[in-house]
Amino acid sequence: MASSDGVTLWYRVRDLSAARDWYTTTLRFDEDYADPDGAWIRLKRGATQIALAEGEPEADGPVAHVDVGDVKAEADRLRANGADVGVVLELHGQIRLVEVADPDGNRIEFGQEL
């Protein structure tokens, strides 16, 4: 397996191939490892690492955080691509956040320091 730095959050997805396409195309993650047996993959976007494995998604699973330069623009882009995007929130002029759900209901948060 390729070496990695940092923490990897695991998401269970119903269809690994469809999830791989969605994460790399819609969310712009890069695949950085694929299990030779096809059981799971690891994806990265910036400092954020997630792993996807087939299984039943967890309703209260982890929430990955991805730093972006413009949360509002990212939310608009994701909505235009048909993603399930929440409301953009701003916390005391310090950070702007928006939550996105993948097709299996796993949650990813995008953040922008202000």
Z-matrix of the N, CA and C atoms (Angstrom, degrees):
N
C 1 1.449
C 2 1.521 1 108.93
N 3 1.328 2 116.51 1 142.97
C 4 1.454 3 121.76 2 177.85
C 5 1.526 4 109.63 3 -64.32
N 6 1.324 5 117.76 4 147.47
C 7 1.451 6 120.10 5 178.97
C 8 1.519 7 110.09 6 -74.40
N 9 1.325 8 114.75 7 153.05
C 10 1.462 9 119.10 8 -179.66
C 11 1.514 10 109.67 9 -140.92
N 12 1.291 11 116.37 10 156.32
C 13 1.456 12 122.97 11 175.72
C 14 1.516 13 107.85 12 -113.78
N 15 1.319 14 116.71 13 148.51
C 16 1.454 15 119.88 14 174.20
C 17 1.517 16 113.62 15 85.83
N 18 1.311 17 113.97 16 -168.67
C 19 1.455 18 122.99 17 -176.30
C 20 1.527 19 109.69 18 -96.58
N 21 1.313 20 116.24 19 139.17
C 22 1.458 21 121.48 20 175.15
C 23 1.519 22 108.25 21 -111.84
N 24 1.337 23 116.91 22 123.21
C 25 1.459 24 121.83 23 175.39
C 26 1.522 25 108.44 24 -91.05
N 27 1.337 26 116.08 25 139.27
C 28 1.460 27 121.47 26 -177.94
C 29 1.513 28 111.15 27 -103.63
N 30 1.333 29 115.15 28 133.02
C 31 1.465 30 122.25 29 173.70
C 32 1.519 31 108.56 30 -120.31
N 33 1.312 32 115.33 31 138.67
C 34 1.467 33 120.55 32 171.92
C 35 1.525 34 107.35 33 -95.31
N 36 1.323 35 115.26 34 137.12
C 37 1.465 36 122.09 35 -179.09
C 38 1.529 37 108.77 36 -132.06
N 39 1.310 38 116.30 37 151.29
C 40 1.467 39 120.31 38 -177.23
C 41 1.527 40 112.76 39 -74.70
N 42 1.338 41 117.04 40 -30.66
C 43 1.465 42 122.28 41 -177.66
C 44 1.522 43 107.71 42 -137.26
N 45 1.324 44 116.92 43 103.86
C 46 1.463 45 121.70 44 -174.96
C 47 1.524 46 112.31 45 -60.99
N 48 1.306 47 117.81 46 -41.28
C 49 1.467 48 121.09 47 -179.27
C 50 1.533 49 111.07 48 -64.02
N 51 1.328 50 117.00 49 -45.75
C 52 1.468 51 120.70 50 179.00
C 53 1.528 52 110.24 51 -64.98
N 54 1.336 53 117.48 52 -40.35
C 55 1.462 54 120.93 53 179.40
C 56 1.530 55 110.73 54 -65.06
N 57 1.339 56 116.92 55 -41.53
C 58 1.470 57 121.18 56 177.45
C 59 1.531 58 109.46 57 -56.21
N 60 1.317 59 116.79 58 -48.81
C 61 1.463 60 120.74 59 179.74
C 62 1.524 61 111.43 60 -60.50
N 63 1.334 62 116.71 61 -44.47
C 64 1.465 63 120.83 62 -177.24
C 65 1.522 64 111.27 63 -64.44
N 66 1.329 65 116.45 64 -46.16
C 67 1.469 66 119.66 65 -178.59
C 68 1.521 67 112.38 66 -66.98
N 69 1.328 68 117.87 67 -38.73
C 70 1.465 69 119.38 68 -178.38
C 71 1.524 70 112.00 69 -78.57
N 72 1.317 71 117.74 70 -34.66
C 73 1.465 72 120.60 71 -178.23
C 74 1.520 73 112.07 72 -85.99
N 75 1.327 74 117.34 73 -54.52
C 76 1.467 75 121.15 74 -174.42
C 77 1.523 76 111.91 75 -77.37
N 78 1.331 77 117.53 76 -48.21
C 79 1.466 78 120.14 77 -176.13
C 80 1.526 79 113.66 78 -91.58
N 81 1.335 80 116.70 79 -8.06
C 82 1.468 81 122.33 80 176.63
C 83 1.525 82 113.98 81 64.75
N 84 1.322 83 116.61 82 35.01
C 85 1.463 84 121.28 83 170.95
C 86 1.521 85 107.63 84 -81.06
N 87 1.331 86 116.52 85 154.39
C 88 1.458 87 122.65 86 174.89
C 89 1.523 88 108.09 87 -108.14
N 90 1.323 89 115.87 88 134.29
C 91 1.462 90 119.37 89 176.00
C 92 1.515 91 108.26 90 -74.89
N 93 1.347 92 116.56 91 128.99
C 94 1.461 93 117.14 92 -179.91
C 95 1.528 94 112.36 93 -120.76
N 96 1.344 95 117.16 94 -4.60
C 97 1.462 96 120.27 95 173.48
C 98 1.524 97 109.15 96 -160.60
N 99 1.327 98 115.71 97 138.31
C 100 1.464 99 121.48 98 173.44
C 101 1.525 100 107.62 99 -127.91
N 102 1.313 101 116.70 100 126.48
C 103 1.454 102 122.42 101 177.54
C 104 1.527 103 108.91 102 -59.34
N 105 1.337 104 118.28 103 130.62
C 106 1.461 105 120.48 104 -178.88
C 107 1.539 106 113.74 105 -57.80
N 108 1.316 107 116.83 106 -27.47
C 109 1.472 108 120.57 107 178.60
C 110 1.527 109 112.19 108 -86.43
N 111 1.334 110 117.21 109 -1.97
C 112 1.459 111 120.64 110 178.71
C 113 1.517 112 114.75 111 77.37
N 114 1.341 113 116.97 112 16.07
C 115 1.467 114 120.34 113 -176.10
C 116 1.523 115 113.26 114 -80.97
N 117 1.340 116 117.62 115 -27.56
C 118 1.461 117 120.51 116 -177.84
C 119 1.518 118 110.68 117 -161.47
N 120 1.343 119 115.19 118 164.35
C 121 1.459 120 122.35 119 175.49
C 122 1.525 121 108.65 120 -136.40
N 123 1.331 122 114.88 121 157.41
C 124 1.467 123 120.06 122 173.29
C 125 1.525 124 107.82 123 -117.74
N 126 1.328 125 115.52 124 138.73
C 127 1.453 126 123.18 125 -178.72
C 128 1.519 127 109.96 126 -126.38
N 129 1.345 128 116.38 127 151.21
C 130 1.462 129 121.80 128 178.55
C 131 1.518 130 110.15 129 -133.85
N 132 1.309 131 114.33 130 145.95
C 133 1.470 132 121.25 131 167.10
C 134 1.516 133 105.41 132 -144.19
N 135 1.318 134 116.02 133 111.27
C 136 1.463 135 120.00 134 -173.71
C 137 1.517 136 108.79 135 61.76
N 138 1.335 137 116.79 136 -130.46
C 139 1.459 138 122.31 137 -179.23
C 140 1.528 139 112.26 138 -86.21
N 141 1.323 140 117.68 139 -2.31
C 142 1.460 141 121.50 140 -175.68
C 143 1.518 142 110.97 141 -90.67
N 144 1.342 143 116.15 142 129.28
C 145 1.461 144 122.69 143 177.47
C 146 1.523 145 108.96 144 -121.59
N 147 1.319 146 115.69 145 132.67
C 148 1.460 147 120.22 146 172.83
C 149 1.524 148 108.01 147 -131.92
N 150 1.309 149 115.63 148 155.62
C 151 1.453 150 121.42 149 174.20
C 152 1.518 151 107.26 150 -123.28
N 153 1.320 152 116.24 151 141.85
C 154 1.462 153 122.30 152 179.06
C 155 1.520 154 108.89 153 -117.48
N 156 1.330 155 115.50 154 133.98
C 157 1.460 156 121.45 155 176.09
C 158 1.519 157 107.83 156 -138.29
N 159 1.338 158 116.54 157 146.68
C 160 1.464 159 119.00 158 179.23
C 161 1.515 160 110.09 159 -69.16
N 162 1.325 161 114.24 160 140.37
C 163 1.450 162 121.34 161 179.81
C 164 1.514 163 109.50 162 162.36
N 165 1.310 164 115.79 163 -175.30
C 166 1.460 165 120.35 164 179.50
C 167 1.531 166 108.77 165 -84.67
N 168 1.346 167 117.65 166 122.31
C 169 1.468 168 120.61 167 -179.41
C 170 1.528 169 111.28 168 -58.75
N 171 1.326 170 115.73 169 149.03
C 172 1.460 171 122.57 170 178.64
C 173 1.522 172 109.17 171 -96.10
N 174 1.337 173 116.40 172 125.47
C 175 1.467 174 121.27 173 -179.16
C 176 1.529 175 111.87 174 -61.08
N 177 1.314 176 117.19 175 -36.12
C 178 1.465 177 121.21 176 -179.00
C 179 1.520 178 111.14 177 -111.22
N 180 1.319 179 116.52 178 39.38
C 181 1.457 180 121.52 179 -178.78
C 182 1.518 181 112.01 180 -74.17
N 183 1.316 182 117.02 181 -176.77
C 184 1.464 183 121.66 182 -177.64
C 185 1.527 184 111.45 183 -68.26
N 186 1.333 185 114.83 184 162.66
C 187 1.464 186 121.42 185 175.64
C 188 1.523 187 107.17 186 -122.81
N 189 1.326 188 116.10 187 114.26
C 190 1.469 189 120.98 188 177.52
C 191 1.523 190 108.79 189 -76.64
N 192 1.322 191 116.69 190 149.48
C 193 1.465 192 122.20 191 177.73
C 194 1.528 193 108.68 192 -118.01
N 195 1.334 194 116.12 193 130.79
C 196 1.458 195 122.45 194 178.87
C 197 1.524 196 108.00 195 -122.28
N 198 1.340 197 117.27 196 124.03
C 199 1.462 198 121.61 197 175.64
C 200 1.522 199 109.48 198 -79.60
N 201 1.329 200 116.08 199 133.86
C 202 1.465 201 122.16 200 176.60
C 203 1.525 202 108.92 201 -133.95
N 204 1.313 203 116.63 202 162.04
C 205 1.456 204 121.97 203 -179.54
C 206 1.515 205 113.81 204 -77.18
N 207 1.339 206 117.27 205 -28.05
C 208 1.470 207 121.16 206 -176.93
C 209 1.528 208 108.71 207 -148.22
N 210 1.320 209 115.97 208 99.45
C 211 1.471 210 121.01 209 -178.21
C 212 1.521 211 111.54 210 -61.93
N 213 1.324 212 117.86 211 -41.68
C 214 1.470 213 119.87 212 -178.23
C 215 1.525 214 110.90 213 -62.20
N 216 1.332 215 117.28 214 -43.26
C 217 1.463 216 120.90 215 179.21
C 218 1.527 217 110.54 216 -66.14
N 219 1.335 218 117.00 217 -39.54
C 220 1.471 219 120.72 218 178.70
C 221 1.524 220 109.96 219 -64.89
N 222 1.332 221 117.62 220 -42.72
C 223 1.469 222 121.29 221 178.34
C 224 1.523 223 110.67 222 -61.89
N 225 1.328 224 117.61 223 -42.62
C 226 1.470 225 121.23 224 178.62
C 227 1.529 226 110.81 225 -63.67
N 228 1.320 227 116.94 226 -42.79
C 229 1.461 228 121.23 227 -179.91
C 230 1.530 229 110.20 228 -63.13
N 231 1.329 230 116.30 229 -44.31
C 232 1.462 231 120.36 230 -179.25
C 233 1.529 232 111.57 231 -66.21
N 234 1.323 233 117.33 232 -41.67
C 235 1.477 234 120.39 233 176.75
C 236 1.523 235 110.36 234 -60.19
N 237 1.335 236 116.66 235 -42.20
C 238 1.463 237 121.12 236 179.87
C 239 1.526 238 111.39 237 -63.08
N 240 1.338 239 116.33 238 -25.11
C 241 1.463 240 121.59 239 177.97
C 242 1.520 241 112.32 240 -93.42
N 243 1.334 242 116.81 241 9.97
C 244 1.457 243 121.02 242 174.86
C 245 1.512 244 115.86 243 82.97
N 246 1.330 245 118.28 244 12.54
C 247 1.465 246 120.85 245 179.98
C 248 1.521 247 110.86 246 -75.47
N 249 1.333 248 115.54 247 153.95
C 250 1.464 249 123.61 248 175.94
C 251 1.524 250 107.36 249 -83.75
N 252 1.350 251 115.88 250 98.01
C 253 1.463 252 122.90 251 -172.79
C 254 1.523 253 109.72 252 -111.92
N 255 1.331 254 116.16 253 134.13
C 256 1.464 255 121.26 254 178.37
C 257 1.517 256 111.71 255 -81.38
N 258 1.310 257 114.91 256 -165.74
C 259 1.465 258 122.97 257 -179.65
C 260 1.535 259 108.61 258 -85.78
N 261 1.324 260 116.41 259 138.49
C 262 1.462 261 120.97 260 175.79
C 263 1.524 262 108.14 261 -73.63
N 264 1.334 263 115.95 262 126.09
C 265 1.464 264 122.17 263 179.24
C 266 1.514 265 109.69 264 -113.51
N 267 1.339 266 115.90 265 145.15
C 268 1.460 267 120.31 266 175.15
C 269 1.520 268 107.59 267 -122.32
N 270 1.335 269 115.66 268 128.06
C 271 1.456 270 121.02 269 -177.74
C 272 1.523 271 110.56 270 -105.35
N 273 1.314 272 115.89 271 103.04
C 274 1.475 273 123.89 272 173.34
C 275 1.520 274 114.22 273 49.81
N 276 1.313 275 117.80 274 37.32
C 277 1.459 276 121.33 275 177.71
C 278 1.521 277 113.77 276 65.60
N 279 1.348 278 117.32 277 15.00
C 280 1.458 279 120.90 278 -177.47
C 281 1.521 280 113.10 279 -105.41
N 282 1.332 281 116.00 280 -38.96
C 283 1.459 282 120.66 281 -177.26
C 284 1.526 283 109.43 282 -148.46
N 285 1.309 284 114.81 283 146.42
C 286 1.465 285 122.21 284 175.42
C 287 1.526 286 106.31 285 -116.23
N 288 1.345 287 117.76 286 135.10
C 289 1.457 288 122.73 287 -175.27
C 290 1.514 289 111.45 288 -134.15
N 291 1.327 290 115.63 289 150.81
C 292 1.464 291 121.21 290 170.57
C 293 1.523 292 107.12 291 -148.19
N 294 1.316 293 115.65 292 142.01
C 295 1.455 294 120.83 293 179.60
C 296 1.523 295 109.81 294 -106.85
N 297 1.331 296 115.42 295 140.38
C 298 1.459 297 123.46 296 179.78
C 299 1.524 298 107.42 297 -125.39
N 300 1.321 299 116.90 298 142.12
C 301 1.468 300 120.66 299 175.85
C 302 1.520 301 108.89 300 -110.74
N 303 1.334 302 115.83 301 136.14
C 304 1.459 303 118.98 302 175.17
C 305 1.535 304 109.05 303 -76.20
N 306 1.323 305 119.16 304 173.34
C 307 1.468 306 121.18 305 -177.60
C 308 1.531 307 114.24 306 -59.31
N 309 1.351 308 117.63 307 -17.76
C 310 1.457 309 121.35 308 177.90
C 311 1.526 310 112.55 309 -98.45
N 312 1.336 311 117.06 310 2.16
C 313 1.460 312 120.98 311 178.61
C 314 1.514 313 115.46 312 91.96
N 315 1.336 314 118.26 313 -0.19
C 316 1.466 315 120.48 314 175.39
C 317 1.522 316 108.62 315 -67.84
N 318 1.336 317 116.67 316 143.05
C 319 1.461 318 120.72 317 -173.82
C 320 1.524 319 112.44 318 -106.05
N 321 1.337 320 115.04 319 139.64
C 322 1.453 321 123.42 320 177.11
C 323 1.519 322 106.27 321 -130.40
N 324 1.321 323 117.16 322 132.92
C 325 1.461 324 121.90 323 -179.44
C 326 1.528 325 108.53 324 -108.21
N 327 1.330 326 115.79 325 133.01
C 328 1.459 327 121.61 326 174.47
C 329 1.517 328 107.72 327 -106.06
N 330 1.338 329 117.05 328 134.60
C 331 1.465 330 121.26 329 -177.02
C 332 1.507 331 112.25 330 -132.53
N 333 1.337 332 113.71 331 150.55
C 334 1.455 333 122.21 332 179.30
C 335 1.521 334 107.76 333 -136.98
N 336 1.324 335 116.98 334 120.71
C 337 1.465 336 120.06 335 174.07
C 338 1.518 337 108.34 336 -73.98
N 339 1.325 338 115.85 337 138.35
C 340 1.474 339 120.32 338 -177.97
C 341 1.520 340 110.42 339 -102.99
